[in-house]
Amino acid sequence: MVELFARNSGSQSPFPPDELLESAIGVYLRGLGLIAPDGR
């Protein structure tokens, strides 16, 4: 996800990098079943 924004022809991401990283880690951990899905 972060890499997609980095490749985006030099324009700035609308999201801070730390929030993108935190979100990506959450998706990964939910996919592994290590944390509960949101809203449940």
C-alpha positions in Angstrom: 0.0 0.0 0.0 2.7 2.5 1.0 4.7 1.6 -2.1 1.8 2.4 -4.3 1.8 6.0 -3.0 5.6 6.2 -3.3 5.4 5.3 -7.0 2.6 7.9 -7.7 4.6 10.3 -9.9 5.9 12.4 -6.9 2.6 13.6 -5.6 1.9 13.6 -1.9 -0.3 11.0 -0.3 -3.4 12.3 1.5 -2.5 10.0 4.4 0.5 10.2 6.7 3.0 7.3 6.2 2.6 6.1 9.9 -1.2 5.8 9.4 -0.7 3.8 6.2 1.8 1.5 7.9 -0.5 1.0 10.9 -3.4 0.2 8.6 -1.4 -2.3 6.5 -0.2 -4.1 9.7 -3.8 -4.3 10.9 -4.9 -5.9 7.6 -2.0 -8.4 7.8 -2.7 -9.4 11.4 -6.4 -9.7 10.7 -5.7 -11.9 7.7 -3.6 -14.2 9.9 -6.4 -14.3 12.5 -4.2 -12.8 15.2 -6.6 -10.0 16.0 -10.4 -9.8 15.7 -12.0 -8.1 12.7 -13.2 -4.6 13.1 -16.8 -4.2 14.2 -17.2 -7.5 15.9 
